[in-house]
Amino acid sequence: MPFRIRVGEVEYVVDLPAYAIPYVNLLGNGLAGNPQNLGSAKQLAEDLKTAIEELDKFITPKPMEEHRFELIFKLIAEVGNEIRRAVKAAGFSTESTETR
């Protein structure tokens, strides 16, 4: 699922395969998280670094460092919107089957 994301004057194309979505989710959760101690902070930092390295494989052109956080946050939003759209199109609902 390709996304076109503009940051400043640069348009990035993120051609994200479905199997890479967990990296996006990890970034969203990790960047919003609050590590409880130094050990968990170090582990989270390593996990985030790995997720960013993996996602870079799907981004053209290579992200400029000053664009990276904005690009990641916009990608998180785009993936979330696409997942919501797909769930709605598939007819899934959060309502229980008893109330339908």
C-alpha positions in Angstrom: 0.0 0.0 0.0 1.9 3.1 -1.2 1.5 6.4 0.6 2.6 9.8 -0.6 3.6 12.0 2.3 4.9 15.5 2.0 7.3 16.9 4.6 8.4 20.5 3.8 9.3 20.6 0.1 9.9 16.8 -0.2 7.4 14.2 -1.2 8.2 10.8 0.2 6.7 7.6 -1.3 6.3 4.9 1.3 5.5 1.6 -0.5 4.6 -0.3 2.7 3.9 -4.0 2.5 1.3 -5.3 4.9 4.0 -7.3 6.8 5.7 -4.0 7.7 2.7 -2.5 9.5 3.9 -3.9 12.9 6.9 -1.6 12.6 4.7 1.4 12.2 2.6 0.3 15.2 5.8 -0.2 17.3 6.9 3.3 16.4 3.5 4.8 17.3 3.3 2.9 20.7 7.0 3.4 21.4 7.1 7.1 20.7 4.1 7.7 22.9 5.2 5.4 25.7 6.9 6.2 29.0 9.6 3.7 30.0 9.6 2.9 33.7 13.4 2.5 34.1 16.7 2.7 32.3 16.6 -0.9 31.1 13.3 -0.5 29.5 14.3 2.8 27.9 17.4 1.2 26.4 15.4 -1.7 25.0 12.8 0.6 23.6 15.5 2.7 22.0 16.9 -0.3 20.3 13.5 -1.5 19.2 12.7 1.9 17.7 16.0 2.1 15.9 15.4 -1.3 14.4 11.8 -0.3 13.3 13.1 2.9 11.7 15.9 1.0 9.8 13.3 -1.5 8.6 10.9 1.1 7.4 13.6 3.1 5.6 13.7 0.2 3.1 10.3 1.2 1.9 10.7 5.0 1.7 11.8 6.9 -1.4 13.8 9.1 -1.3 15.8 8.3 1.8 14.4 10.5 4.6 16.3 13.5 5.6 17.0 13.4 9.3 15.2 16.7 9.9 12.1 15.2 8.3 12.2 11.8 10.0 9.8 12.4 13.0 7.2 14.3 11.0 7.3 11.6 8.3 6.9 8.9 11.0 4.0 10.6 12.6 2.2 11.2 9.3 2.9 7.6 8.3 1.3 6.4 11.6 -1.8 8.5 10.9 -2.0 7.3 7.2 -1.7 3.6 8.2 -4.3 4.0 11.0 -6.7 5.6 8.5 -6.1 2.8 5.9 -6.8 0.2 8.6 -10.0 1.9 9.6 -11.1 2.1 6.0 -10.4 -1.6 5.4 -12.2 -2.7 8.5 -15.2 -0.6 7.5 -15.2 -1.9 4.0 -15.0 -5.5 5.2 -18.1 -4.9 7.2 -16.5 -5.5 10.6 -18.0 -3.6 13.5 -17.1 -3.0 17.2 -20.8 -3.5 18.1 -21.6 -6.8 19.7 -23.6 -9.2 17.5 -26.5 -8.9 20.0 -27.1 -5.2 19.3 -27.1 -5.4 15.5 
